[in-house]
Every structure is written in structure tokens, then in C-alpha cells.
Amino acid sequence: MMHSKIADHHLSRKACIYIRQSTMSQVRFNQESTERQYNLANRAESLGWTPEQIRILDGDLGHSGEQATHRDDFKTLVSDVAMGHVGAIFSLEASRLARSNKDWHRLLELCAVTHTLVFDGDGCYDPADFNDSLVLGMKGTFAQAELHIIRARLHGGKLNKAQKGELRFPLPVGLVFDGDKIALDPDKEVQGAVRTVFELFDRESSAFGVVQRFNELGLSFPRRSYGGVWDGKLIWGRLSHSRMLGILANPSYTGTYVFGRYQSRKQIGSTGEIQSQSRLMPRDKWLVVIPDHHPGYITWDQFLANCKRLAANRTNDEVLAGPAREGLCLLQGLLLCGHCGRRLNVRYTGNGGLYPIYQCNWKRREGMARHECVYAPSKPLDDAIAERLLTAVTPLTLKLALEALTNLEERDKSVAAQWRRRIERARYDADLAERRYEEADPSNRLVASTLEKRWNDAMQRMLELEAELANFERQIMRSVTAEQKQQILRLGKDFPRLWNASTTTSCDRKRMLRLLIRDLTVVKGSEPKLLQLQIRWQGGATETIEVHQRPNRAEVVRYPDEFIAKIRALAESYDDHEIVARLNSDGLTSSTGKPFTGNMIRWIRYKHRIPNPSPPHGTLNVSQVRERYGVSLWIVHYWIERGIVSAAQRKPLAPYAITIDDDADQRLREWVANSGHLHPSSPTQSV
């Protein structure tokens, strides 16, 4: 039967049947609603549209109508309506087209412009008509409000149940639901794997170190599968770094019931669309926290300490110390700059990086200064702290040795126990395969051969695990005898020998250092090569020590002021060769450890402007004569060669000692005054 609002131009265009369900579970279980939506094609055909004109849009099944993101068929519908290709839109409920007022009113506006009809279970609407447009607008508003009411009702019920500790959610591996309560996994191997992870973290102090150690020991870690045919089953495999971080950050292992660690927040994405993103909330923003709700593997204080240690291990932080790492620098991660408060970095210089230095270049990197706050070689600082540590640890060496011995034995026992649990599980699988093989009909060879192969595989797996355990006990596991305990106790009394032993790695030294020292602050001293180190011990006490840096090469080869003063005093009476003879006879050497030579003394006099030896009393040298009469040096030497002045040398090439009495002085002055007219050639000439 034709509807009064349907015109010929509507029937000349397509009729779109829009089908949508909000979730995949609704598509799977609410099939009656889906079937009713598909039957709308029969209604369109009864109203006058031919089967060729009817188009079914069902690509948005399983997608929410809250926004147009990921709804390709809805976008296709909007574009076809805008181009005037659609005569009518059929939907079981008008709200199924869009739950967002923005998308809903945009579609209605386009329908009004292109004269497109909208059909739902209540009737036919023409968006170009004011009354029909008003009704459709109210339906869209009610649909969006309905979403808010349903969401608030569901979230309120969930939160109320969580506040009582009764809301169920996937538990981390090692915890299971026992009826309505949370309990430890009854599988001892699973419990052992979880406990081993926490014990190794106490020793390794880093998540990556635990992963490495866990895999070196050949241990496996379980994960529980959710959904599908493997729902609820355990799958054993390698422990990954991400799993390790998730375990350490999960408060459920403390026996605490927590709800609201992750909360959803809406934000505008890179494409301009509104997106929901789940993010981890701070501990004080968790919605529900119920301590002592169920059994746990660690205490709440241990959980907080683990979180603090993980935060300190971050390498992108400027202040936190970080874990003990391999490397030549003992104080890596512990040094703080006393000028800007940030952590000092390590830089390796030289061929092969054999000369590490500590530096704080944050201000220089940020353009706030032209030079580093602190720039110092690592060896003087490391040696000073190592020397102070050896003297500070002396009263505690025996206690540290006993604790190390106890931890060593407990670690080996826990790891061996975990290996035995793996063998016990493998033995159970082998026994189960054997029973299944024995229960099979021997005449049915197809089934019996398969069961026999499974039995053989299980036995082979058990034998391999037993061989791996034997190898572990032989190569890794330590069996400490009474004699070895006495040796360890004697070693505890000699901590310096333990510290300087070749078998003690740099990472071990750093771990021992972190047991006693929390951090160190370094500032420049009053002298150029002086640094002040403020030590903050783990107990809270502070101490300041001074460290003198080694001079650089230029300072090493530079002669001290006392030596220069000695050369200056000797140069007043002796020439260079006489000074060399005196210095070498005294057993003195140069700054590079070599015997002195004339060239060395000549360079020292030139560098420090030390004049030649002064002439004897009453005599003058060549320079003094030149200055007295205002002539050049070659004139003075001409006078000496011609005998015009009386000059003597202590030895060849030694400076001249010139004697000039009053008469000679008068002749020389007259000669200089009349130098343009007179040119004496002998001592007898009148000057």
C-alpha cells in the first residue's frame, strides 16, 4: 500500500536498508533483531520500490553508533543522500542511524535538502516537514540521553560491586577464583614461578636483569589464555620484559583488591576525531582499594619498594640513580650535580673509550651556559669513594658475609625447587599419556599409534628436563659445605681483598656500593683542581670529602716556581752549560725525567725571561755598552775586535766583560759624537 508521503521522485531513487548492531555479541546472540532489520527490505518492496532499487547496508554490524568512526556504510549512506541518490532510508529504529546528535542532525539536514524520507517502526517521516523534523530531532536527543542513562546505570552497578570486592575481572597468573573468592593458584609450579620472579627482583634490582637471569636458568613462566578453545588453560613459555613489568606493577599480588587503575579518557586524535584512550592513573586516584582482600605473594610495603626501584631504574630521568650496570665507572648513576641538581652522565674518551669522565652538560645543552657544570675524570672520584668505603665497611663485613651466604643458599634452593616442579608436571603428563594408551583398544592401531607417540613424546620431555636439572645442579647450583662456610666467614673479615679481587666484577662493586650509599653530590672547590663530594649514606647520615684531581699534561711538564727561582739565581753567576753541570751533579732531572741539556736551560731562560749572567763588578756586557752609548751591537763588537775597548771572556763563546775607565769613556763619547767625521782604526787614534 502506497504511503501518502511517498512521491514518484522518491520511487525513482534507491531505498537504503541500514542495519546495525552495537557489539559483536549482539550480532551473535540477538539474531531476532538482526532478522527484523533484514526484513525491512520486504517493507520497502511493498511500498513500491523494486528489488533492484533496494540496497542493504550491513557493513556496520558490531560497531557502536556513538560516532561515525569505523562506520563505512554510514559514511556511504550520508554521501549518497547528499548526492540525491536515495529516496528513502529504512531502519528498525531511527536511533540506530546515529547515536551522536552531530551525525544525526547532519543526516536529517541532508535528507531535508534532497527530500529523502526516513522510515522506522513508528512510521514515515519527511525531514523537510517541520513537524516530522521536530519529531526526528527529539528521537535523536532521546537516543543520546538513553546512552548516557544506560552507561551511568551500568557503571554505577559495576562500581558498587567493586566497592564490595565482588566484581570479577581477569586475574594475573598465580591467582584464581575459588568460588566467589580469590585464592592462590593450586598449581605449585605456577606459585613457584611467581615467587621466583619476586625473589630474583630483590637480588637483580632491575626487570631486565630478572628476565635475563630467569632465561639463563632455563625456567619457564606461565600465562593464562582467555577466550576461545584455550580459555582458562595455562601456556608455558619464556618470560618477557613486558610481562615482568606488568607483574611488578600489579597490586593484586599483595592481596589487595584494586579497581580503577586504568580509566578511560576522551581526547581529540590526530585526524580530528574523538577517541577514547585508557591510561594508568596515579595511586591516589584509584577508585577502589581494599587491602588484605585475598592471599598474596608479597606485602604492600614490598610492592611500594618495587615500584620505587622501577622508577629509579629509568634511564630518561635526570636525577634518579638507576640500577647497577656494567662499565668502568664505579659511581655511575649515583653522582648528582651540586650546581643544577641533575644526574651526571658518563662519557668515554680516548682510543677505545679507556678514559671515562663524569660530566653534567644539561645547562650547556639547553643553551643556558657555555661550559659544563662539572667535568672530571672518573678515576680520582672512584678511588676516593672506594677508599672511604673500605674504611667504613670494616665493622659490618662479618654480617654482610653471613647475609650473602644465606641469600645464596636460599636462591639455589628456590630455583632447584622450581625445576623439580617442572619435572613433576612432566612426569604427570607422561603418566596420563601412558594411562590413555593402556585404555585404548589395541586392535584400533590408528588410535593406539597416536596415543603411543604422545606417550613417547611425554617421556622424552621428562628425560630432557631431568638432564637439564642435572646440568643445572652441576654447573650453576652451589653446594656450600661447612669448610666453604668457614672460608666465606674468613673472607668477610677481609673486605678489601673481596673488593679488589679479580673475580669481583664492576657490577658487583656497584651493587655493594648501593647497599651503603644512597647518592653523592659533587661541587667545585675553591681551588681549580679541587672537588667536594657530599656522601649521603643509606642511614641518612651525610659526609663531605675533598678530592684533588690529577693535573693535565701541561701542568705535569710545567716546572714549579721553586725550580724557576733556582735557575734565576744560578743564571746570575753561571752560564747555561755551568748550570747544566750543577743540576745534573745534584741528580736533578727535567719535568719529563731526562737529564738537563744546554738547550733546555736556554729555553727555560727564554720562557721565563731570565737574563744572562751579570758581568763582574766594575765591568759591562755588550748590551749595557750598547745602551750607554746608543750604538748598535755590531759597533760594540767592532770596538772589541779593534781593541778600542778592553774586553775579556772567561771561556770561548762566553759573554764579554768590558772594562771602561774615565778616559776611555770620554774617547768613546767623542767618537760617537763625531762618528760622521772620524773613524778610528786603532787604539792609538784620537777619539
C-alpha positions, 0 to 999 in steps of 0.5 A, a space after each residue: 500500500 502506497 504511503 501518502 508521503 511517498 512521491 514518484 521522485 522518491 520511487 525513482 531513487 534507491 531505498 537504503 536498508 541500514 542495519 546495525 548492531 552495537 557489539 559483536 555479541 549482539 550480532 551473535 546472540 540477538 539474531 531476532 533483531 538482526 532478522 527484523 532489520 533484514 526484513 525491512 527490505 520486504 517493507 520497502 518492496 511493498 511500498 513500491 520500490 523494486 528489488 533492484 532499487 533496494 540496497 542493504 547496508 550491513 557493513 556496520 554490524 558490531 560497531 557502536 553508533 556513538 560516532 561515525 568512526 569505523 562506520 563505512 556504510 554510514 559514511 556511504 549512506 550520508 554521501 549518497 543522500 547528499 548526492 540525491 541518490 536515495 529516496 528513502 532510508 529504512 531502519 528498525 529504529 531511527 536511533 540506530 542511524 546515529 547515536 551522536 546528535 552531530 551525525 544525526 542532525 547532519 543526516 536529517 539536514 541532508 535528507 531535508 535538502 534532497 527530500 529523502 524520507 526516513 522510515 522506522 517502526 513508528 512510521 514515515 517521516 519527511 525531514 523537510 516537514 517541520 513537524 516530522 523534523 521536530 519529531 526526528 530531532 527529539 528521537 535523536 536527543 532521546 537516543 543520546 540521553 538513553 546512552 548516557 542513562 544506560 552507561 551511568 546505570 551500568 557503571 554505577 552497578 559495576 562500581 558498587 560491586 567493586 566497592 564490595 570486592 565482588 566484581 570479577 575481572 581477569 586475574 594475573 597468573 598465580 591467582 584464581 577464583 575459588 568460588 566467589 573468592 580469590 585464592 592462590 593458584 593450586 598449581 605449585 609450579 605456577 606459585 613457584 614461578 611467581 615467587 621466583 620472579 619476586 625473589 630474583 627482583 630483590 637480588 637483580 634490582 632491575 626487570 631486565 636483569 630478572 628476565 635475563 637471569 630467569 632465561 639463563 636458568 632455563 625456567 619457564 613462566 606461565 600465562 593464562 589464555 582467555 577466550 576461545 578453545 584455550 580459555 582458562 588453560 595455562 601456556 608455558 613459555 619464556 618470560 618477557 620484559 613486558 610481562 615482568 613489568 606488568 607483574 611488578 606493577 600489579 597490586 593484586 599480588 599483595 592481596 589487595 583488591 584494586 579497581 580503577 587503575 586504568 580509566 578511560 579518557 576522551 581526547 581529540 586524535 590526530 585526524 580530528 576525531 574523538 577517541 577514547 584512550 585508557 591510561 594508568 592513573 596515579 595511586 591516589 586516584 584509584 577508585 577502589 582499594 581494599 587491602 588484605 582482600 585475598 592471599 598474596 605473594 608479597 606485602 604492600 610495603 614490598 610492592 611500594 619498594 618495587 615500584 620505587 626501584 622501577 622508577 629509579 631504574 629509568 634511564 630518561 630521568 635526570 636525577 634518579 640513580 638507576 640500577 647497577 650496570 656494567 662499565 668502568 665507572 664505579 659511581 655511575 648513576 649515583 653522582 648528582 650535580 651540586 650546581 643544577 641538581 641533575 644526574 651526571 652522565 658518563 662519557 668515554 674518551 680516548 682510543 677505545 673509550 679507556 678514559 671515562 669522565 663524569 660530566 653534567 652538560 644539561 645547562 650547556 645543552 639547553 643553551 643556558 651556559 657555555 661550559 659544563 657544570 662539572 667535568 672530571 675524570 672518573 678515576 680520582 672520584 672512584 678511588 676516593 669513594 672506594 677508599 672511604 668505603 673500605 674504611 667504613 665497611 670494616 665493622 659490618 663485613 662479618 654480617 654482610 658475609 653471613 647475609 650473602 651466604 644465606 641469600 645464596 643458599 636460599 636462591 639455589 634452593 628456590 630455583 632447584 625447587 622450581 625445576 623439580 616442579 617442572 619435572 613433576 608436571 612432566 612426569 604427570 603428563 607422561 603418566 596420563 599419556 601412558 594411562 590413555 594408551 593402556 585404555 585404548 583398544 589395541 586392535 584400533 592401531 590408528 588410535 593406539 599409534 597416536 596415543 603411543 607417540 604422545 606417550 613417547 613424546 611425554 617421556 622424552 620431555 621428562 628425560 630432557 628436563 631431568 638432564 637439564 636439572 642435572 646440568 643445572 645442579 652441576 654447573 650453576 647450583 652451589 653446594 656450600 659445605 661447612 669448610 666453604 662456610 668457614 672460608 666465606 666467614 674468613 673472607 668477610 673479615 677481609 673486605 678489601 681483598 673481596 673488593 679488589 679481587 679479580 673475580 669481583 666484577 664492576 657490577 658487583 662493586 656497584 651493587 655493594 656500593 648501593 647497599 651503603 650509599 644512597 647518592 653523592 653530590 659533587 661541587 667545585 672547590 675553591 681551588 681549580 683542581 679541587 672537588 667536594 663530594 657530599 656522601 649521603 649514606 643509606 642511614 641518612 647520615 651525610 659526609 663531605 670529602 675533598 678530592 684533588 684531581 690529577 693535573 693535565 699534561 701541561 701542568 705535569 711538564 710545567 716546572 714549579 716556581 721553586 725550580 724557576 727561582 733556582 735557575 734565576 739565581 744560578 743564571 746570575 753567576 753561571 752560564 747555561 752549560 755551568 748550570 747544566 753541570 750543577 743540576 745534573 751533579 745534584 741528580 736533578 732531572 727535567 719535568 719529563 725525567 731526562 737529564 738537563 741539556 744546554 738547550 733546555 736551560 736556554 729555553 727555560 731562560 727564554 720562557 721565563 725571561 731570565 737574563 744572562 749572567 751579570 758581568 763582574 763588578 766594575 765591568 759591562 756586557 755588550 748590551 749595557 755598552 750598547 745602551 750607554 752609548 746608543 750604538 748598535 751591537 755590531 759597533 760594540 763588537 767592532 770596538 772589541 775586535 779593534 781593541 778600542 775597548 778592553 774586553 775579556 771572556 772567561 771561556 770561548 763563546 762566553 759573554 764579554 766583560 768590558 772594562 771602561 775607565 774615565 778616559 776611555 769613556 770620554 774617547 768613546 763619547 767623542 767618537 760617537 759624537 763625531 762618528 760622521 767625521 772620524 773613524 778610528 782604526 786603532 787604539 792609538 787614534 784620537 777619539 
